[in-house]
Amino acid sequence: MSRFNLFKLTGPGIIVAATGLGAGDIVAASAAGAQFGTTLLWAVIFGGVLKFVLTEGIGRWQLATNTTLLEGWIDRLPRAFSWYFLVYLFLWTFMVAAAMMSACGLAAYAFFPGISVGWWGVIHALAALVIVWFGVYKALEAVMKFFIGLMFVTVLYCAIRVMPGLSEIAAGMFIPEVPDLGMVYVLGVIGGVGGSITIMSYGYWMREAGWKGKEMIPTMRIDLAVAYGLTALFGLAIIIISAGVQPEIVSGNNMALAVADQLVPVMGETGKWVFLFGFWGAVFSSMIGVWHGVPFLFANFVYHFKQQNYVIEKAGSISRTPAYRGYLVYLAVLPMSLLLLERPVWIVIIYAVTGAIFMPLLAALLLYLNNNREWLHAHANTWLGKSMLGVSLVVFGYLLMIQLANQF
């Protein structure tokens, strides 16, 4: 397969990757790298594999049944589950939006510290609102491919220049280890890799791209393999760059600048600003992806309940509905209140943890819905798929229980 054809086969997955490479990956991975060095590299790879399994299940359900996973949830599960999801979506949206604003604020603050992190977050939130309100899918896809190329090349280059010995990296990647008091960081890294609820937006981006029918399942898998491969490499690079930064610095407003300063001894001031530019591209593209993708879920919920599926089945039409645009405004404006806490990294890490709460439920849902051969026929879960979803359920469930035990 030529590189040109591979580029054409990637689209929705690139948006998923760019969306997930924002607050979750960068801030949680930076905190993990500063606290434990390269010890938790394995968590990035593990998280990427699990997110691939979950997102592939979402895409396979949609292509095999011609309905979104949320519609399957509404139609085939007790109504209480649907209302639970809606309430959780509102709460999660509030946290993820604040996290996006905080991450963008941290990135811009590194360039222009004359404006506070909070105000930079507000500026980016409003800019993303305008872009999504007036944008179209093809333009969004092109922007995301540019940003993910920018951030991938710059950050990976920086990591190569400062990386330790290969034996140390190999140990961190292939020997799972959880340091003392490190479980919350493991959860943050695994939960942050590739996003959380945002992976459910993948089905809507497939629809916007015109991907329909069972024959698109192989293309979908290639798309996701490329996306999560890039996501894992990016997370590894961030941890490698962050190793050696003082943990107390990473928890403050100078987090991005502190990480970038690690590059100065080997790359000079140029390397520092190259990293910061890639950092900003990552978090702002993530914000645009969240602003574009999450309102799909709310609009799909509303119009499916009202049995107005004609509104959402045509590519592009759902993004012009009152439900979509109303939720977009909620997403971009109301969570600004959390920025008053002036603890941007704390907000982002809490977002990663709350996002992980959703993962066990999603894994269980895919085990139930995608196992039914009456609904998916030949595309129902294989034994390998069942096993991997089972692992996802156990891992995310275990990490969730550990986190709850630590909190209460």
N, C-alpha and C positions, 0 to 999 in steps of 0.2 A: 504494500500500500504506500503510495507516494505521500510526501509531507503535505502536498496540496490537498489530496483527498482526505487525509487525516484532519486537516484544519476544517474542511467542510463538514466532516462528521461530528465535530465538536461544536456545541452551541449552548444548549440548555445546561449541560454539565459545567461549562466554563463559568456560567453565571452562578451556579451553585458553589463552585470553588471560590470565585471572587467574593461571593457573599459570605461564605464561611471563613475566609481568610482575614477577617477584620478583627473585631474585639476579641473573639474567642481564642483564635490561634495566637495572635501577636502578644497580647497582654498576658494571658495565662501562661504561654510558653516562655515569655520573657521572665515572668516571676519564677517559674520552675527552673529555668536555666540559672538565674541569679542565686537561687536558694540551694540548688543541688547539682549544679554543673551539668554534665552530660548523662547523669544517672537515669533520667526519665526519657531518654530518646525512644525507648521501646514503646512508651505510652502513645507517642505520636503515630507510630506505625500501626499499633493495635487499634487506636481510635479511627484511623483512616480506613482500615479493613472493615471494621464494624459499620461505619457510616456508609461505605460502598454497599454492603449487604442490605442495609435498611433502605437506602435510596433505590437500589435495583428492584427491591420488592415493591416500592411505590410505583415506579415506572412500569414494571411488568403487569401489575394489576390494571393500570390505566390502559395500556396498549392491548391487553387481552380482553378487557370488558367494555372498553370505550366509556368508562366512568372514572371520575377521580376517586382517590382513596377516601376522601372526606364524604363523597356521595355514597360509597359503599358502607362507610361507618354509619351514616344516617339511616340508610335503607335496611341494613342487615343486623344492626345491634339494637338493644333496648334504647328507648328515647333518652333515658337518663345519661347515657354515655355522650350523646350529642350535646346536651346542655352542659355537662361537665367540660367538654372540649371548648365550648364557647366561653365559659367563665375563665378557664385556664388561659385561653388565647388572649383575652383582655389583660389579664394580670401579667402574662409572659411578655406581651407586646410592650407594656409599660416599662419593664425591666430592660428588654433588649434595645428599645429605642434610646433609653438613657445611657446604656452601655455604648451604643454607636456614637452618640453625641460626645461622651467622655473620651472615647478612643480618638475621634477626629480632633477633639480639643487638644489632646495630648500631642498629636502629630503636628498640628499647626502651631502650638505653643513653642515647640522646639525651634521653629523658624522665626516666629515673631512673639517673643515673650511679653511685649508691651500690652497685649490683649490677654485677658485671663483664659484659662482652659474652658470655663463655663461659657463665656461669650463666644469663643471659637466654636464650641459645640453647637450653640444656637445658630450661628452663621451657616455652618455646614448643613444643619438640619433643614433650614429654610431653602438653601440652594438645592439640596436633593429633592425637596418637595416640588420645586419648580421644574426640575429636570424630569421627574416622573410624571407630573401632571400633564406636561406638554409633549413628552417623548413618545416614541413608538418602539416596539420590540426590537426590530432590526438595528435601529440606532443604539439601543441599549446593549445589544449583543456585541456590536462593534466596539463600543466604549469599554465593555468588560474585557474583551480580548486584549485591547490595548493595555488596560491597567494591569491585568494579570501577567502579561508579558513583561511590563515594566517592573513590577514588584518582584517577579520570579527571578529575572536576570540580575537585578541589582542586589537583592538580598542573598541569593545563592552565591554570587561572586564575592560578596563580603564574607560569607561564611567560609568559603574556600581559603580566603586569604588569612583567616585567623584560626582555622580549625586546629585542634590538638592532634596527637598521633592517631593513626588509624586503629591501633589496638584499643585505645580509650573509646573511640567512637563505636567500634564494633561491640565492645562490652556494653555500652549504654543502649545499643540498638537490639541486641540479641540475648542479653541476660536480664530478665525482668527483676527489678529490685524496687522495693518501696521503702524509702528511708524513714526514720523516726519522724513523726509529725508530718509526713509527706503525703498522706492519703488525700487531703483536700487538693493538693497540687496535681496528683494523678487524676482525680475527678475533673479538675479544671481543664487539664490537657485533653483527656479523652472526650469530655463533654464539649470542648471548644473546637476540636478538629472537625471541620466541615459543617459546622452549624448544628442546630437542634431542630426546632419546629420549622425552620426555614427550608429544610430538605423536602418538606411537603409541598413547597412551591415548585419543585421540579416538574411535577405533572402539568402545571399551568404554563410553565415555560416551554415544555414540549408542545403543548397545544398552540401556543403563540408561534412556535416555529413550524407548525403544520405537521408534526409527527403524530400519525395515527395508524392503528392497525398492528396486528401481530408481527407483520414482516419487519417492523421497525425495532423489534426487541434486540437483535444483534447490534444494530447501530447504537441503541441506547446504552448497551453494556460497554461498548468501546468509548462512548462519550463519557461515561462515569469513570471508567478505568483511567482515562487521561486526566480527568478532573481531580480524582482523589490521589492519583500519583503525584501530581503537582502540589496538591494540598499537603501531603505528607512530607515532600521534600522541603517545602516552605517552612513547615513547623520544625523540622530538624534543623534547618538553617538558623531559625530564630533562637532556638535553645543554644546552639553552638556559639552564636554571636554574644548571647547574654551571659554565658558562663563567665564568672569572674566579677560581674557587677555586684556591688554591695546590695543586699536585699532591701535595706531600708531606703535606698535611693530609688529602686524600682517601684516602690510603693507610693512614690510622690509624683508631683507634677512634672519633674524633670526626667521621668522614666525613659522616654524616647531618646533624649539627649545623652543620658547616662549610658545607654546601650550603644549609641553611636560613637561615644568617646572611646569605646573599646577598640575601635577600628583605627584610631589616629596613629598609634605606634607603628602599625604595619602598612597603612594606606594613606596616612596624612590627612589633612583637613578635607581633601577631595572625597576620600572614602567615607568620611563621616557624613557629608552632605548628600552623597549618593544614597546611602542607607536611609537617611531621613526622608528623602524624596520618595523612595520606594515604600517606606513605612506609610507615608501620607497617601500614596496611591492605593495601598492595600485597604486602609481603613475607610477611605472615602468611597471606593468602589463597593465595599461591603455595605456601607450605609445605603447607597443607591439600590443595591440588590434587595436589601430588607425592605426599604420603602416601596419598591416595585412588587415584591413577591408576597409579603404578608397580607396586604389588603385583598389579594385573590382569595385567601382562605375565608375571610369574613364574607365577601360578596358571594362566593360559592355557597356558603352556608345559608345565607339569606334567600337567595333566589332558588336554591334547590328545595328549601322548606316551602317556599311559595309556589312550587311547581312551575317555575318560569325558566326552565332549563334552556329555552331558546336564547335567553339573554347571554348565557355563558358558554354555549357550545361553539360559537363562531369566534375565530381568532380575533383578538383586539377589542371585541365589543364589551367584555366585562370590565375593562379598565376605564371605560367611559361612563359607567353606571354610578348613580348616587351612592350606593352602598360602598363601592370601591373607593370613591373619592372622599366620602365622609370618613372612612376608616383611615385613609391616608393622612387626612388632617389630624385626626386623633393621634396617630402614630408619631407625627412630626412635631406636634405642638405641646400636648399635655405633659409628656414625660420630662419636659424641660425643668419642671419643678424639682426633680431629683438632683439636678446639677447644683442646687443650692447647698447640698451636703459637702461639696468641695472635696470629695474623696473619689476621684475618677477611677483609679485602679480597683478600689474596693467594689465599686458598682459593677465593673466589668467582670470581676471574678465571681460575684454573686450571680450575675447573669448566666455565666457558664454553668454554675451549680444548678440554678433553677431550670435551665434548659435540659440538664441531664435528667431531671425528674420525669420529663416526657418520654425519654428513651425506652424504659421498660414497657410502658404502655404501648408504644409504637411497635416494639418487637412482638409483643403478645398479639396485637392486632393483626400483624402480617402473618404470624403463625396460624391464626384462625382463618382469616379471609383467603389467603393465598394457598392454603392447604386443600380447599374445596375444589374438587375436579369438576363439579357441576357448574361452577362459575368460571374457572380458568382453563378447564379441559387439559390439553397437553402442556400448558404453561404453569400448572400448579407447582408448588414447591417440590423440588427433588429432595432426596435424603441429605445431600450436601447442604442445600438451602435450609432445610429444617434444622440441621445441626448448627449452622452458623447463626441462624436466628435464635436458636436456643442458647447459644453462647452469649449473644447480645443481650438476651433477656436476663441471664444469670449475672453477667458482668455489670450491666447498668443497674440491675436491681440490688446487687451487693454494694456497689459504690454508693447508691442512694441510701441504703440502710446505714452504712458507715457514716455518711455525712449527717443524716438525721440524728444518729447516736451522738456525734460530736457536738451538735447544736443543742440538743435537749438532754 
